């Protein structure tokens, strides 16, 4: 029995990994072609619109843009297999180095916002699912509608206006920490690095700087999670398994925790994975509003400058994050749900 389960697990993992490789290859191809269809020639952004033709041609040859598109793609894939994403001309650094430096900012913002969203959505959604047509249910609908209806950039600007400009409770939205307060990078996560440095004042400052962008993101991403957990919990309470548990006289708490929640959590895992993958791949609007130096702001700057290497690197990195999250989700569902194993 154990051998059969192990064989099934290995086959399932190999199948999912092969699908992931195909998806990543497709992303590289589509991104490469689309990046070259963007309006504007990055060569002119580098040498200037007044440059003569010989200077333009020399720059194109240096970047490899004078070669046919298939040959450019082959060269790109050869570098990719060596772990080389190219060099971003806007920063003059390798794209891998740019992403490595900026990803901790996105990771820290994403994790904090994700935890805030779960702290709001899960308890409220479960309570609303247990009490349909109650005041809690109406509150959940209001909070969910609020998260869906308000654009992230508008909400971020309003929070800046109220809590920084009017009330002066928050620091200015100018990145993560001032250079004088930034600790020596160890993990790249300001909250952790300031604690490791033993500087409580800088930790509190890093937390205050993080509050507004994290709250903006959390209010936006909690809506789909809240809706789904509410619907799933209501459906689980009306399922055959829960009705059987009730008929057996089990306590209500045990019925909810051990039976209803196990049924309700499976569809919610998909939404949580999608949401977390979206956050980690870069939150463009929020990072641009708050000047947060993460992957999203880097992608926006690369698109504005038609920086092919940076655009392709960010999209590929985002796709790899999504694939990794979905593989982890598949493994979790394979372990939790026996129907998938069958």
N, C-alpha and C positions, 0 to 999 in steps of 0.2 A: 504493500500500500504506500509506504514511504517512497520507494523507488519510483512508482508510477507518478506520485505527486511531484517528485523532483524532476522527472523527465518532462512532465507537463509544464512545470515552471520554467525550465531551461528553454523549451521550445517556444513558450509564450514570450520570454525575454528576447530571444533571438529574432522572432518575428517582429516585435515592436522596435527593436534596434535597427533592423533592415528598413522598416518604414521610415524611421527617423533619418537615416542616411539619405534616402531618396528625397525626403522633404528638404533637408539642408542643401542638397545639390540643386534642387529646383529653385530654392531661394537665391542661391548664388547666381544662377542663370538669369532669373527674372530681374534681380536687383542690378546686375551688370548692364543689361539691355536698357532698363528704364532709366538708370542714372545717366546714360548717354543720350537719352531722348529729352532730358530736362532742358528748358530754354536757357540760352546763354553759354558762352564758351569760357571755361575756367582759365584758359591760356591768357585771354585778354584781361582777366581779373589779376593775373600774376604780373604780366608785363606792361599793362596799361593800354588804354584804347588808342593812344598816340604812337605806339610802337610800330616800327616799320615791318615789312613782310618777312625779312630775313630773321629778325628777332623772334617773331611769332613762330616761324617754321622751326627755328632752333629749339624753342621751348616745347613745341609739340613733339619734336623728335626726342628730347630729353625725357618727356613724360610717356613716350610710346604712343601718343595719339595719332601719329602719322601712319600707323600700321592698320591693316584691316581689322574689323571688329572681331571676327573669329580668332585671329592671331592674338589680339589683345586679351581675349577671354582665356585662351590657352596659357598665356604668360601669367595672367591673374591666378588661375587655378594651380599652376606650378608653385607660385609663391604661397598660395593658401595651404597647400599640402605641407609646406615647410613651416607653417605657422606665421607667415608674413602677410599681414593685411594691407601692406603698402604704407606710404608716407603721406600724411595729411599736409597739403601745402599751406593751409591756413595757419597751422601751428609749427610746421617744419619738424614735427616729431612723428615717429612711427605710430600708426593708428592703434596698435596693440598697447603701446605705452599710454596714449591718450585715454583709451578706454579703462586701462588699469588704474589710472589716477582719478578718473571721474566716477567709476562704478561705486566706490564706497559711499559717496554722497547720495547717489540714487538708492543704494541698498539701505542706508540708515533711514532715509525719508520713507521708503517703501515699507520697511518693517514696522516703524512706528505708526504710520497711517493705517496699515493693515490691522495691527493689533487694536487700534482705536475703533476701526470699523467693525471688527468682530465683537468687541466689548459692547458696542451699541446694537448691532444687528442680531446677534445670537440670542441674548436674553429677551429682547423685545419681540423678536420673531417667534420664539418658542412660547412666550406668554400669550401672544396674539393667536397663535395656532391652537392653544389650549382653550381659549375663551373667544370663540367667534361672536361677532356682533356686540362685543363689550367695548368699554372705553379704551382698554389697552389695544384692542383691534383697530379702533379708529385712530389712535395715536400712531400706531405702526404704519397705517396707510398715509397719514400726514407726513411722517418722517421720510417714508419712502418716496412720496411725491416730491417732497422738498429736494431730496438728493437727485432725482431724475430731472426736475424742471430747471434747476439753477445751473447755468454754465460754470465750469470750473474757474475760468479766468475772471468772470464777474464776481463770483463768490470770493475769490482770493483778493481782488481789488477792494471789495467792501470790507473784508476783515482787516486789510491794511489801513483803510481809511478810518475805521472805528477804533481799532485797538492800538494803532501806532499814531496816526495823525491827530485824532480827537482825544483819546484817553491817555495816550503816552504810556501805555502799559507794556508794550512790546518794543524790542529794538527795531531799527530800520531794516527792511527786506533787502539786504545787500549781500547775500551769500550765506555762508555758514558761520564763520567766526572771523573777527579782525585778525590780521597777521600777528599783531602783538599778543593775541590771546590764543592763537592756534598752537596746540602742543606738538611735540616731535611725533611725526606719524609712526604709529606702531601697527594698528589695524586699519587705519584710515577712517574709522568711525569716531567722530568727535566725542560722543557721549562716553565711549569706552576709553579712548585715549586720555581724556581729561581726568577720568577716574584713576587710570593707571599712573598718571603723572601726579596724583594726589592733590589736584587743584580743584577744590569745591566751587570756588567762585566762577571759574571758567566752565565747569560742568553745568552750573545753573544757567550761565549765559548761553551755552550751546543748546540746552533744553528750551530756553525761551525763544531762541532763534528758530528752533525746529517746530514750535507749537503751531504757528499760523499755516505754514504749508502742509503740515501733517493733518491738521483739522480740515483744511480745504479738500485734500485728497480723501480723507476718511468719510466726509459727508457725501462725496460723490460716489464712492465705490460701495458704500453700505447698502444702497437701495436694492440692487439685484440680489444680494445675499439675504437681506431682510425679507424680500418678497418670497424668495424660494424656500427659506426655512419656515416661514409662516404657512405656506401652502403645503409643504411636505409634512409639517407637524400635524396640521388638520387632517390630512389624508391618512397619516399613520394612526391617529387616534380612532379612525373609522375602519381600520384594517381588520382582517380576520384574526390575525395574531393577537392584537390588542383586545379584541372582543373576547377571545378565548381566555386570555389572562384575567380579564375582568370577571368572566363567568366562574373561574377557579377561585375567586375571592382574594386575589393578590392585592396588597395595599396599592393605593393610587400612585404613590411615589415610586414604588418598584415597577409598576406598569409603565410609567412614563420613562424612567431612566433606563431600565433594562430591555424594554420592548419597543416603545414608540420612538425613542431617540435613535436606536440602532437602525430602524427602518427609515427615519427621516434624514439621517446624516448622509446616506449614500448619494442622492442627487445633489446635495449641497456641496459635496467634495469637488464635483466638476466645476461649479461656479467659483469656489474658493481657489482652485488651481488656475482658472482663467484670469481671475482678478489679480492674483499674486504674480502671475506671469506678465500681465499688463503693467503692473507697477514696476517690476524689476527691469523690464525692457526700456524704461525711460518715460517719464511723465512730462511731456513737452510743455503743455500749457502752464502747469503749476511751476515747473522749474524756470520757465521764462518770466513769469509774473514776479517770482520771488528772487530772481537772479541766483538760482540754486545751481551750483557748478556740477551738475550730474550729466548722465547720458542724454537725457532729453534736450537740455540746453545745447549740448555739443552737437546733437543731430540737427537742431534748428539752425545753428550757425553754419554747419556744413552744407545744408540745403541752400541757404541764402548765398553761399559762396560757390555753389556747384562743385564742391570738393568731392570728387568721385570716390576716392579711397576711403574717406571718412564716412560717407553715406553708406557705401557697401559694407564697411566694417560694422557700423552700428546696426544695420538691418540684419546682417548675419549673426551678430552677437545676440540680438533680440530673438531671432528665430531659434538659436541654440538654447536660450533660456526657456522659451516656450516648450521646446521639445523635451528638455530635461524635466520640466515641471509635469508635463503630461506623462512621461515615462514613470515618474515617481507616483503620479496619480493612478496609473494603470496597475502598478505593483501593489499599491495600497488597496485598490478595489479587488485585485486578484486574491489578496489575503483575506479581506473582510467578507466579500460576497462569494459564497460557494457556487452560485449560478454561473459566474464567469469561468470558474475552474472546470465546470462540467461542459 
